Amino acid sequence: MNIAIFGAGNMGKAIIGGLKKAYGGDVRVVAWDKFSGALAGLGDGVEAVDPSEWKSADFKPDALIISVKPADVPELLCDAVAPLINDRKLDFLTVSVAAGVSIHSIRVSLGNTARVCRVMPNTPALIGEGMSAYSLCENCSQNDANIVEYIFSACGKVVKVYEGLMDAVTGLSGSGPAFAYSFIEALAEGGVGAGLSYKMAMDMAVQTVVGAARMVQATAEHPSVLRSRVMSPGGTTVKGLEALERAAFKSTVMSAVAEAAAQSARMAGKK
């Protein structure tokens, strides 16, 4: 499979790294970034080719991934992507990982016949533990869905959603790692307050969260069921949970997801 990636920032590099680790020589990757320094250190087997040179280059991508800042997407579509479709007559799936950029806005620049996919990955993709949700435009095929899942499964889990849910996805899995980091930080600082060294407390906090998450995955049981198994009558966990409830912990986390989702909608000009 041939894959082009425009934008070699953190997410672009995460996708490239995932592809090369998962598929090796079975995938050919061409990358480009307007900042030449971003192309350094991409690893063996990744070609850096300016799209203006593709007219004479022997490269026909199955998918072209747009991994630039949302504000840079319109210029990139006009200057680099549209000419590949209109002048070179290349037929590829355009995949955008730019937050808040709709499928419709991309097709306005590329034409209604363009096959477009919108993906919301998250930063744990950098270590192959990402969560990516994707939506396809109506003229995409099952093969296009297979291409997207092939690419992003190399970086973690993948799920297909209706595009109208992308703001919710952004609020939960897009922003969620930051919420989880804050919880880990709070756990560790609580441990320090109880007398542990900072390093010991941080190690314990990280492993506790990792272990709890993997328990949910491994058992497929509801978190409330697993939580009940940690509690004993009049025990330490019950008292700790009472403190969380007094501080409206659950409601606060739900509000954080809702606020992040609402901001995603505002960034897309919906509200």
N, C-alpha and C positions, 0 to 999 in steps of 0.2 A: 504494500500500500504506500502511496505517495502522499505526504502531508506537508503543507506549508504553514508556517507560523509567523504572523506579522506581530511583532512585539515580544522582546526577549527579556521582560522584567521577571519578577518572582514567579508569577503564574505561568508565563510562557516557558520559563526554565523548568518549572515543575512538570508541565505537560511533556516537554522534550525528554526530561530525565525518566519519567514514567514509561514513555514509549520505548526508549532505548533499553531500559532495564527489563521490560516485559517482553519485548519482541525482537530486540537485537537487530540483526540485518534484514529481518522480514519487513521492516518499515524504512522508507527513505524520507528523511526530514530535511527540509530547506527552511531556513530561518532568516528573518530580516528585521532590523530595527533602525529607526532614524538616528539613534545614538550608537555609533560603531562600537563603543566600549562595551555595550550590553551584549554584544555577540562574542565577547571573549569568554573562554572557559566553557563552551557548550559541549565539549567532549568529542570523542572520535565519532565519525560517521554522520556528523551534522554539518550541512553545507550552508554557508552564508552567501546568499545571492540576492542582489538588489532586484526588485520586481521589474524595473525598467529594462533589465538585461534578459528577462524571460522570453522576449520575442525571438531571441536567437538561441535560447537554452533548451535543451532536451529535457523538459520537466513538465509533466501534466499532473497536477495534484488531484487526488480524489476528494480531499477536503482542504479548505484554507481557513485557518483559525485566526480570528482577530482578537489579540490579547494586548490591547492598548487602553489607555485611560479613556473613559467615556467621552470626554470633551474632544479627544483626538479622532474619534471614529468617523465623523462625517468627512473630514479631510482625507483620511486614509481610504475610505470607500471611493471617493471621487478621483483621487490621484493615482491610486495603486490597484485597487481591486476591480473597479468598473472597466478600466482599459483591458484587463486580462480577459474579461467576459466579452466586451464589445469589439475590441480590436483583434485579439488573438483567438477569439471564439472558443475559449476554454470552458468546459462544462464541469463544474465542481460544486460541492456542498460548502456554503459559507457558514462558518460556525463562529458566533460571537460570545465571548465570555465577559464582555463589558457590562457592568452593572447598570440597570436602568435603561438600556438601549433596546427598544422593541424590535420585533421582527418586521413590523410595518415600516419603521423608519429606515431600516436597512434596505428593504425592497424598494422604497422610494428612490434610493440612490442607485440600486443595481438593476431595477426593472422587475416587473411582476412575474417574469418567468424564472427569476433566480430562486434557487433552492437554498433556504435559509434556516439555520438552527440557532436557538438562543440557549446558552448554558450558564447556570449559576454554580460554579465550583466553590470550594472554600480552601483556606490556607493549609490545612493538614494534607492537602494534595502534595505539598512539598516533600512529605515523607511517605507518600503512597497510602495515606489514610484519609483521603478526602471524601467529601459527600458532594456529588454533582447531580443537579436536576436539569433536565433539558426539555425544550419544546420545539416542535417542528412546524413549519408553515404547511399549508394544505396541499401544496404540490410536491411535497417530499414523499419518498417511497420508503418501504420497509428496509430497503438496502441502505438508505440514508440513516435510518435509525440504527442499523447494525454498525455503520461506520462510527457514529457518535459513541455508541456503547463500547466499541473496540478501543477508541481513543481514551475515553475517560475511565474505563474500568482499569486501565493501567495506573491510575492515580487514586483508586479507592472504589467506593460504591457509586452506582449510577441509578437514577430513577427518572422515568418519563412523567411529565406533568403538563396540564393545560397551562398555556402562557399566562392566563389570568391569575394563576397561583404563584407567579414568580416573585411578587413582592413578599408574600408569606414565606417563601423559600429563603429569600434574602434575609428576612428578619430572624428566621430560625437557624438554618445551617450556615448562611453567609456570615451573619454577625455572631452566631452562637459560640464559636471558639473564643471570642473575646470575653463573653460572659463566663465561660468555663474557666478561662485563665484567672478571672477575678475571683471565682469561687476557690480555686486552688490557692491563690494568694491569701485569701481570707482564712482558709483552713490552716495554712502554714503559720500565719501570724497568730492565730488562736493557740497553736501548739507552742509557739515561743512564749506567749503570755502565760501558758500553763507550766513553763519551765524547761522546755526542750531547746536545744541549740537550733539556730536558724536552718543550718544544713540538714540536720536530722528531721526537723519539722517539714521542710520542703520535700525531702525524699519520701517521707511518709504520706504527705498530702498528695503528691503526684501518683504514687503507687496505689493509694486508696481510691482515687478517682478512676485510674486506669482499670483497676481490678473490678470496681463496681460496674463500670460500663461494659466490661467483658462478661460479667455475670449476667447482665440483661441480655446481651447477645447470645451467650451460650445456652441459657435456660429458656429464653423466649417467654419468660414470665413477666407479668406486669410489675413495674418498679414498686408499687405499693405492697405487693405480695412479698417481694424480696426485703423491703424495708421492715415489714412486720416480723421477719425472722431475725432481725438484728435486735429488736426490742425485747425486753423482759420487764415484768411488772415492777414498777418502782425503781427501774434501773437507770443507768447513766444516759442511754440513748433516748429514752422517753423525755428526760429533763432537757436534753439538748434540742430535741424536736419541739418541745414547748417553747423554747427560746426563739427558734426559727418562726414558729407560728405567731408569737407576740410581735415579731418584727415584720410580719406579712411577707415572709420569704417567697412562698409560692406565687402569691399575687404580684410581687415585685418582679419576679422573673417573667411571668406572663406579660406584664406591662412592658418590660424591656423588649420582648419579641414584637409586641404590637407596635411600639414606638418605632423600632427599626424598620418594620414592614411599612408603616405609614411614611417614613422618610424615603424609603425606596420608591413609593408611589409618587411622592412630591418631586423627587429627582427626575422621574420619568414624565413629569408634567401632568399627572393624573389628578392631583388635588392641590 
